[in-house]
Amino acid sequence: MKASIITRLFRGQVLSSDFFARHWLPVLICIVVIMVYITTKYTCQTNMEKIAALERTLEIVKQVGKPAKAGKTEQEKGQGESQTIKE
């Protein structure tokens, strides 16, 4: 029976510990570069999600904020008139 590539890898027939002993620096650099890439991609994705959520919130505030401001000015006018009548 032929051993699978995974079995051979775990037994050290494909990449032996001698390979890692000779090439430890390039292997370490590759691992660090991969980790930095993953971290940067995750940070960028989470920041883009935050930006999208803030843009949605801004649109909601813009839509809701305009009528509310107009309503406040009318209410303030009404309060000012009622105060003048009381005096």
C-alpha positions in Angstrom: 0.0 0.0 0.0 1.1 3.5 -0.8 1.3 5.9 2.1 -0.6 9.2 1.7 1.2 12.5 1.6 -0.1 13.5 5.0 1.2 10.3 6.6 4.6 10.8 4.9 4.6 14.4 6.1 4.0 13.4 9.7 6.7 10.7 9.5 9.2 13.2 8.3 9.6 11.7 4.8 8.5 14.9 2.9 9.9 17.6 5.1 12.2 16.3 7.7 13.4 18.1 10.8 16.8 18.5 9.2 15.2 20.7 6.5 13.8 23.0 9.2 17.2 23.0 11.0 19.0 24.1 7.9 16.3 26.6 6.7 14.9 27.9 10.0 15.2 31.6 9.1 13.3 31.6 5.8 10.6 29.4 7.4 10.3 31.8 10.3 10.1 34.8 7.9 7.4 33.1 5.9 5.4 32.4 9.0 5.7 36.0 10.2 4.7 37.4 6.8 1.6 35.1 6.7 0.6 36.2 10.2 1.1 39.9 9.4 -1.0 39.4 6.2 -3.8 37.7 8.1 -3.7 40.4 10.8 -3.8 43.2 8.4 -6.7 41.7 6.4 -8.7 41.1 9.6 -8.1 44.7 10.8 -9.0 46.1 7.4 -12.2 44.1 7.2 -13.3 45.0 10.7 -12.6 48.7 10.1 -14.6 48.6 6.8 -17.5 47.0 8.7 -17.3 49.8 11.3 -17.3 52.4 8.5 -20.3 50.8 6.9 -22.2 50.7 10.2 -21.3 54.4 10.9 -22.5 55.4 7.4 -25.8 53.6 8.0 -26.2 55.4 11.3 -25.3 58.7 9.6 -28.0 58.2 7.0 -30.6 57.4 9.7 -29.6 60.5 11.7 -29.8 62.6 8.5 -33.3 61.3 7.7 -34.6 61.5 11.2 -32.8 64.7 12.2 -34.3 67.0 9.7 -38.0 66.7 10.6 -37.1 66.6 14.3 -35.3 70.0 14.1 -38.2 71.5 12.3 -40.5 70.2 14.9 -38.4 71.6 17.7 -38.4 75.1 16.2 -42.2 75.1 16.0 -42.4 73.9 19.6 -40.0 76.5 20.7 -42.0 79.1 19.0 -45.1 77.9 20.7 -43.4 77.9 24.1 -42.2 81.5 23.5 -45.8 82.6 22.6 -47.2 80.9 25.6 -44.7 82.6 27.9 -45.5 86.0 26.4 -49.2 85.5 26.9 -48.6 84.6 30.6 -46.8 87.8 31.2 
